Amino acid sequence: MITVIVCGLVAMLAWSLFSRRLQRWHVTGPVALVGCGIAVGFFFADQIMLGLDTDIAEPIVELILAVLLFVDATEVRGGYLGGQHGLVARLLGIALPLSLVLAVLVGIPLLGIPVLDAPSLAITALVALVVVPVDFAPAANFLRDRVIPRRLRNALAVESGYADAIRAPIFAFLLVIAESPDESHTLWELLGHAVPDIVFAVVAGAGVGALAGVLARVALRRGWVQLHGLRISAVLIPIVTYAVAVGLHGNGFVAAFIAGITYRLIRARGTATERERHEVALREELSLIESVGELASLLMWFVFGTVVSVVFLLAVDWSLILYGLLALTLLRSIPVQLSMLGSGLHFRERSALGFMGPRGTSTIVFGLLAFNAIETTDAVIVLYAMVVTVLASVILHGLFGTLISRGIVGRRAEAVEARDDAV
């Protein structure tokens, strides 16, 4: 494994030195590192499988996801729902549940899991929970692309951040059913997982984010801190938030996302002139954590590439490949289109929301959790579906996502963005 890690570090160094040239060819960091990981993984397949099935692999990937969610949250303007209450409610309340239901129904014939009892159905539902929710790790440039209307970007960022609040307690409940097939479980157990999970996440995220924001403002006003210190504190906020939330038995991912929004709200408040000044200062403060998040993300994509190579060594399963591609396309676009009927969005904007659904770190985290927890051969099915979905997303959204999304939205979006900036 030491050789694999060294190869990953060398690949990250090469990407850092040639990133500008590669991005001109639309080769993003995830695309480049996944490719390098695949090349290395073929030589160390056995060691990689042993490394995946360890207790230390999961928290490392979870911390990376918490940092990335915090960074994404600092891009959200307009409060905890990004100023898009209607769009977010439709995405989370209609599109996401409908996508999960469709993924389960489609998964029954395609996954090859005989749904004869509750544990088998639970595993099918677990796969759906792994592959459906969006995450912008493989295509973070979506959230910063000014050609895409800000209301769409905000709604998508909030959707990706809060989707885990819906998914995590259901995932934990289904995992218990899959692991203990001889025991009976009730809906009350699910509520017993969900309510504390969400409540403690909100408390931890809002509390740590607000405290950090207030302390930063006070320290700046009184001259107690330098810019370097603020940059370091920004790196520590999501890590502390995640630790506090997990310690309270809450969802650390959602807590980190809420902490990012809260920190931004506290740091950027004031009059119009003060907000403009604070926005400039905030970008400087967050520069270090953005770099740390990108570095951690590159490492994760390299590791994912090595996992892809392991799956490539298995027999080709066209039904699982089809399932992953459907999860990435129709199983998202159709529910999003239906959920946005009557919303006032133009057809192009609805289509863009449906297309801009990349899968990344979040899918990898939950996929590894399920893979390590399930002790039957169905664990390989989860890993296979996860790899196909994320790899296809890296290619589709990482390589061509910006070009396709701009083509879907059209030139009209630039006028909308200019109007939003003026407001």
Buried (B, 14 or more C-beta within 10 A) or exposed (E): EEEBEEBBEEBBEBBEEEBEEBEEEEBBBBBBBBBBBBBBBBEBBEBBBEBBEEEEBBEBBBBBBBBBBBBBBBBBBBBBBBBBBBBBBBBBEBBBBBBBBBBBEBBBEBBBBEBEEBBBBBBBBBBBBBBBBBBBBBBBBBBEBEBBBBBBBBBBBBBBBBBBBBBBBBBBBBBBBBBEEEEEBEEEBBEEBBEBBBBBBBBBBBBBBBBBBEBBBEBBEEEEBEEEBBBBBBBEBBBBBBBBBBEBEBBBBBBBBBBBBBBBBBBBEEEEEEBEEBEEBBEEBBEBBBEBBBBBBBBBBBBBBBBBBBBBEEEEBEEBBEBBBBBBBBBBBBBBBBBBEEBEBBEBBBBBBBBBBBBBBBBBBBBBBBBBBBEBEBBBBBBBBBBBBBBBBBBBBBBEBBEBBBEBBEEEBBEBBEEBEEE
